[in-house]
Amino acid sequence: PVLLSLPDNFQGATRESPIPKIKGEVADELKVTLVDMSPEFLHRKEFYLDADPVHFNVPGNEIIARKLFESISALIQ
């Protein structure tokens, strides 16, 4: 299994979200790979659908697919 972490607010919140820390703790506890996509997507609205800060557009989904492929490929080698 792989745990995928996506940013919960691309525009940035006024306070830090506890979610990334929690996902890291879960990944450590379950001994699974954490794929953190936050650096690729945080503050990058060009990867989201127009007027939709939650769902990714085609380029955004391509980045997710590539990162997951790289992570999973590394696990099976």
ChimeraX commands (.cxc) that place a marker at each C-alpha (Angstrom):
marker #1 position 0.00,0.00,0.00 radius 0.5
marker #1 position 0.93,3.61,-0.56 radius 0.5
marker #1 position -0.49,6.63,1.26 radius 0.5
marker #1 position -1.05,9.60,-1.06 radius 0.5
marker #1 position -1.05,13.05,0.51 radius 0.5
marker #1 position -2.51,15.96,-1.43 radius 0.5
marker #1 position -2.67,19.53,-0.14 radius 0.5
marker #1 position -6.00,20.39,1.41 radius 0.5
marker #1 position -5.86,24.06,0.38 radius 0.5
marker #1 position -3.91,25.20,-2.67 radius 0.5
marker #1 position -4.24,28.87,-1.77 radius 0.5
marker #1 position -2.72,28.37,1.66 radius 0.5
marker #1 position -4.46,28.64,4.98 radius 0.5
marker #1 position -3.79,31.23,7.64 radius 0.5
marker #1 position -2.75,28.46,10.02 radius 0.5
marker #1 position -0.86,25.24,9.38 radius 0.5
marker #1 position -2.98,22.16,8.75 radius 0.5
marker #1 position -2.44,19.16,11.07 radius 0.5
marker #1 position -3.27,16.75,8.23 radius 0.5
marker #1 position 0.27,16.31,6.77 radius 0.5
marker #1 position 1.65,15.47,10.22 radius 0.5
marker #1 position -1.14,12.97,10.84 radius 0.5
marker #1 position -0.58,11.31,7.46 radius 0.5
marker #1 position 3.13,11.02,8.22 radius 0.5
marker #1 position 2.39,9.39,11.57 radius 0.5
marker #1 position -0.05,6.94,9.95 radius 0.5
marker #1 position 2.50,6.03,7.26 radius 0.5
marker #1 position 5.17,5.46,9.92 radius 0.5
marker #1 position 2.86,3.39,12.11 radius 0.5
marker #1 position 1.66,1.22,9.22 radius 0.5
marker #1 position 5.12,1.11,7.61 radius 0.5
marker #1 position 3.82,2.23,4.22 radius 0.5
marker #1 position 5.29,4.64,1.72 radius 0.5
marker #1 position 3.99,8.21,1.96 radius 0.5
marker #1 position 3.78,10.01,-1.37 radius 0.5
marker #1 position 3.47,13.68,-0.47 radius 0.5
marker #1 position 2.28,15.76,-3.40 radius 0.5
marker #1 position 2.12,19.03,-1.47 radius 0.5
marker #1 position 5.36,20.49,-2.88 radius 0.5
marker #1 position 4.07,20.00,-6.43 radius 0.5
marker #1 position 0.61,21.49,-5.82 radius 0.5
marker #1 position 0.71,23.92,-2.91 radius 0.5
marker #1 position -0.06,27.45,-4.16 radius 0.5
marker #1 position -0.24,26.18,-7.78 radius 0.5
marker #1 position -3.82,26.75,-8.91 radius 0.5
marker #1 position -2.93,26.02,-12.54 radius 0.5
marker #1 position -3.17,22.29,-11.75 radius 0.5
marker #1 position -6.80,22.51,-10.57 radius 0.5
marker #1 position -10.02,22.75,-12.57 radius 0.5
marker #1 position -11.22,26.30,-13.19 radius 0.5
marker #1 position -13.18,27.65,-10.20 radius 0.5
marker #1 position -12.59,24.35,-8.37 radius 0.5
marker #1 position -9.76,24.35,-5.80 radius 0.5
marker #1 position -10.30,20.68,-4.97 radius 0.5
marker #1 position -10.26,18.66,-8.20 radius 0.5
marker #1 position -7.24,18.40,-10.47 radius 0.5
marker #1 position -7.15,19.07,-14.20 radius 0.5
marker #1 position -5.36,16.89,-16.77 radius 0.5
marker #1 position -1.84,18.25,-16.05 radius 0.5
marker #1 position -2.44,17.88,-12.31 radius 0.5
marker #1 position -3.56,14.27,-12.70 radius 0.5
marker #1 position -0.54,13.55,-14.91 radius 0.5
marker #1 position 1.78,14.73,-12.12 radius 0.5
marker #1 position -0.02,12.53,-9.59 radius 0.5
marker #1 position 0.13,9.50,-11.90 radius 0.5
marker #1 position 3.85,10.00,-12.61 radius 0.5
marker #1 position 4.74,10.39,-8.91 radius 0.5
marker #1 position 2.71,7.31,-7.94 radius 0.5
marker #1 position 4.30,5.29,-10.75 radius 0.5
marker #1 position 7.80,6.32,-9.62 radius 0.5
marker #1 position 7.03,5.50,-5.98 radius 0.5
marker #1 position 5.48,2.11,-6.71 radius 0.5
marker #1 position 8.20,1.20,-9.20 radius 0.5
marker #1 position 10.83,1.87,-6.54 radius 0.5
marker #1 position 9.03,-0.52,-4.18 radius 0.5
marker #1 position 9.05,-3.48,-6.58 radius 0.5
marker #1 position 12.67,-3.26,-7.72 radius 0.5
marker link #1:1,2 radius 0.2
marker link #1:2,3 radius 0.2
marker link #1:3,4 radius 0.2
marker link #1:4,5 radius 0.2
marker link #1:5,6 radius 0.2
marker link #1:6,7 radius 0.2
marker link #1:7,8 radius 0.2
marker link #1:8,9 radius 0.2
marker link #1:9,10 radius 0.2
marker link #1:10,11 radius 0.2
marker link #1:11,12 radius 0.2
marker link #1:12,13 radius 0.2
marker link #1:13,14 radius 0.2
marker link #1:14,15 radius 0.2
marker link #1:15,16 radius 0.2
marker link #1:16,17 radius 0.2
marker link #1:17,18 radius 0.2
marker link #1:18,19 radius 0.2
marker link #1:19,20 radius 0.2
marker link #1:20,21 radius 0.2
marker link #1:21,22 radius 0.2
marker link #1:22,23 radius 0.2
marker link #1:23,24 radius 0.2
marker link #1:24,25 radius 0.2
marker link #1:25,26 radius 0.2
marker link #1:26,27 radius 0.2
marker link #1:27,28 radius 0.2
marker link #1:28,29 radius 0.2
marker link #1:29,30 radius 0.2
marker link #1:30,31 radius 0.2
marker link #1:31,32 radius 0.2
marker link #1:32,33 radius 0.2
marker link #1:33,34 radius 0.2
marker link #1:34,35 radius 0.2
marker link #1:35,36 radius 0.2
marker link #1:36,37 radius 0.2
marker link #1:37,38 radius 0.2
marker link #1:38,39 radius 0.2
marker link #1:39,40 radius 0.2
marker link #1:40,41 radius 0.2
marker link #1:41,42 radius 0.2
marker link #1:42,43 radius 0.2
marker link #1:43,44 radius 0.2
marker link #1:44,45 radius 0.2
marker link #1:45,46 radius 0.2
marker link #1:46,47 radius 0.2
marker link #1:47,48 radius 0.2
marker link #1:48,49 radius 0.2
marker link #1:49,50 radius 0.2
marker link #1:50,51 radius 0.2
marker link #1:51,52 radius 0.2
marker link #1:52,53 radius 0.2
marker link #1:53,54 radius 0.2
marker link #1:54,55 radius 0.2
marker link #1:55,56 radius 0.2
marker link #1:56,57 radius 0.2
marker link #1:57,58 radius 0.2
marker link #1:58,59 radius 0.2
marker link #1:59,60 radius 0.2
marker link #1:60,61 radius 0.2
marker link #1:61,62 radius 0.2
marker link #1:62,63 radius 0.2
marker link #1:63,64 radius 0.2
marker link #1:64,65 radius 0.2
marker link #1:65,66 radius 0.2
marker link #1:66,67 radius 0.2
marker link #1:67,68 radius 0.2
marker link #1:68,69 radius 0.2
marker link #1:69,70 radius 0.2
marker link #1:70,71 radius 0.2
marker link #1:71,72 radius 0.2
marker link #1:72,73 radius 0.2
marker link #1:73,74 radius 0.2
marker link #1:74,75 radius 0.2
marker link #1:75,76 radius 0.2
marker link #1:76,77 radius 0.2
view
